[in-house]
């Protein structure tokens, strides 16, 4: 199974994302979507799961989403620090027992396994600003493995 992952679009969906995510089975958006229309646009590519980010007040998304894809459980939450989990996130991880935690907020791509849980931040996908690196992620789930790739925008 192939999963497209993005975060921090802040109301802008880069037109290259449709090509990058062509053929994915599901899309995970880790918050700060900025505009509910982006969810609709992404649904033309594949089914979408969106978590609410800190700039998404008033949008119809939950703070945390949990979805099982290819027998792997993904917890999607916007603000996560894998090295120092908040009480709320730590409790959700303990309760849900996900295989992977998908997050955003920092605008920096990262992939790290902590205590057997794979933490993945696809990076920042919004409008170019301040020369910051922009990227989305692809996850490939096969059996017990979750492989990742970052795709620059």
N, C-alpha and C positions, 0 to 999 in steps of 0.2 A: 504494500500500500504506500502511496506517495501522498504526503501532506504538505500543503503550502502554509507558511507561518509568517505573519507580519504583525507589526505593532506601530503605534505612534504615527498614524497617518495624518492626524490633526486636520481632517477635512479634505485631504488631497489624496486621490488615488493615482499614482504614477501610471501612465498608459502602458508601460513596459511590463507591469505586473500580470496583465492578462496573458501575455506571451510566456512569461516565466512560469506561471501557474497552470498553463495549458496541460491537461492530462492529469492534474492532481485529483485525488479522490475526495479530499476534504480540505477546508481552509480554517485555520485557527487565527483569530485576531486578538492579540493580547492587550487591548485597551488603548485609550486615547484615539478612538476612531474619528471623533470630531464631528461626524455627520452620519446619521442613520442611513442616508442614501448609499454610502459606501458599502454597507452590508448588502443592500439590494444589488449593487453592481457586481460584487463578489459572487453572489448567488448565481449569476449567469455563467460562472466558471465551474463552481462546485458547491456542495452544501457548506455552510459556514457556521462556526461557533464564535461568538464575540463576548468578551468580558468587558465590563465597564472600567474605564480609566479615570484618572483624577480630573480630566477636562470634559468628561461625558455626562455631567449632571443634567438630568431631565431626559436623557436618552433611555430607551427601553431595554437596557441590558443589566444583567446581574454582576455584582462585584467578582464573583467566582463562578466559573462554569466547569463542569466535569463531563467529559465525553470519552467513551470507549471506542477505539478504532483499531481494527486488526488485533483484537484481544489485548490491547494495551490501554491503560487508563491515563488520560491526560487531564491535569488540573490546570486551568487557565486563569491567571490572576495578574493584574497589571503591575503592582509594586511588590517585588520580591527581592530580598537580599539573601542569596543562598548561604552566605557565611554567617549571617546573623538574622535568622528568621524572626519576624514579628510573632507575637503570641497568637494572633489570629491565623496567620498563614501556617504556623507550626501545628496548630490545632486541626486545621483543614487537612494538612498532609497526614497527620496521625489518624484522622477519621476516615479519609478517602483512600489512603494507601496508593497513591498514583505511581505509575511507572515513570512519568515525566511531568515536570512543572514548566509551563510555558508562560513567559512574562515579558514585560517591556520596561517602560519608564526611563531607563538610564540612557537610552539612545545609543547603547554600545552592544554590539553583538558579543555573545559569549555562550559557551557550551561547557558544562561541568557536571560531573557526577559527585553527589554528596550523600553519604550514607545509603548508597544503593538507588538513589533517585536522580534521574537525569534532569538537570535544569538547563533550559534553553531560552535565550533572548535573541530574536532574529535581527535586532538592531532597529534603526530609525528609518521609516519608509515615507515620511512626510516630505513637504517641499524642501528643496535644497536651501540651506541657510548656514551661515558662518563657516562654510567650507567643511562641515561635518560629513563624515562618511555615512552613506545611506545603504541599507541592505534589507533583504528579506531572507527567509530561510526555507529550506526544503528538508523534510524528514522522510526517510525511507524505512518502513517497518517491515521486517521479514523475520518470522519466527520470534526468537527472543531478542533480536537486535533492533536497535533504533540508530540508524546512521544519519548524520546531519551534513548539510552544506550551507554555506552562506553565499548568496548571490548579490553582488554589488549593483546598486542602481545608479 
